[in-house]
Amino acid sequence: MEIQANLDRGLSPEHAREAEQRRFGNALLVRDRAREANPFFSLEIILKDVRYALRSLRRVPGFTLAAGATLALAIGASTAIFAVTYRVLLNPLPYPDSARIMVLDFGPRTCSRV
């Protein structure tokens, strides 16, 4: 509408468009700011990234299989180590008043003659 108003004022079509672009500002910057104002903008970016990753993984099935197996093995190993650590070190003993249990160690017995 502003370009048409500039044309009505007597500017050439090229000058009318340039004048309105100068007044309006950088169109790409305005578009980016409007997109960032959208509350679902980051979700859209994440979904695009996931789609791209899936397309890339579909192209190389050997790598996908190796990466999936490595991830499964790493997750399984981490879970097993955490479960053992929790059960052995962090979980209290199943006895009443287990904080009072002590270990007595007298060390090696040596006998020396004088």
SVG drawing of the C-alpha trace seen along z (x, -y; Angstrom):
<svg xmlns="http://www.w3.org/2000/svg" viewBox="-2 -13 68 78">
<polyline fill="none" stroke="black" stroke-width="0.4" points="0.0,0.0 2.9,-2.4 4.5,-1.6 1.2,-2.5 1.1,-5.7 4.7,-6.6 3.6,-5.8 0.6,-8.2 3.1,-10.9 4.9,-10.6 7.9,-8.4 9.0,-5.8 8.1,-2.2 11.8,-1.4 12.2,-4.5 8.8,-3.9 9.8,-0.4 13.3,-1.5 11.9,-4.3 9.4,-2.0 12.1,0.6 14.3,-2.0 11.4,-3.2 10.3,0.3 13.7,1.7 15.5,4.9 12.8,7.4 14.8,10.5 15.5,9.0 11.8,8.2 10.8,11.7 13.3,13.3 12.1,11.2 8.5,12.1 9.4,15.8 11.2,15.6 8.1,14.0 6.3,17.3 6.3,19.3 6.7,22.6 9.7,21.3 12.3,23.4 10.1,26.5 9.9,26.0 13.7,25.8 14.1,29.0 11.6,30.9 13.4,29.8 16.7,30.9 15.2,34.3 13.8,34.8 17.2,34.0 19.0,36.4 16.6,39.2 17.0,38.6 20.8,38.6 20.7,41.8 18.4,43.5 21.0,42.8 23.8,44.7 22.3,47.8 25.6,49.3 26.6,46.3 23.1,46.1 23.3,49.7 26.7,49.2 25.7,46.0 22.5,47.6 24.4,50.6 27.0,48.4 24.3,46.3 22.4,49.4 25.6,50.9 26.6,47.6 23.2,47.1 23.0,50.7 26.5,50.5 25.8,47.2 22.5,48.6 24.2,51.8 27.1,49.9 24.7,47.4 22.5,50.3 25.5,52.1 26.9,48.9 23.6,48.0 23.0,51.4 26.5,51.9 27.5,48.4 24.6,46.1 21.7,48.3 21.8,48.9 22.0,52.4 18.7,54.2 19.4,54.6 17.8,52.6 20.2,49.8 22.6,50.6 24.6,47.4 26.0,48.9 27.6,51.9 31.4,51.8 34.3,53.8 37.1,54.6 40.4,55.4 43.4,56.2 45.8,56.5 48.4,59.3 49.6,60.8 53.3,60.8 55.2,62.4 58.7,61.4 61.1,62.8 63.6,60.8"/>
</svg>
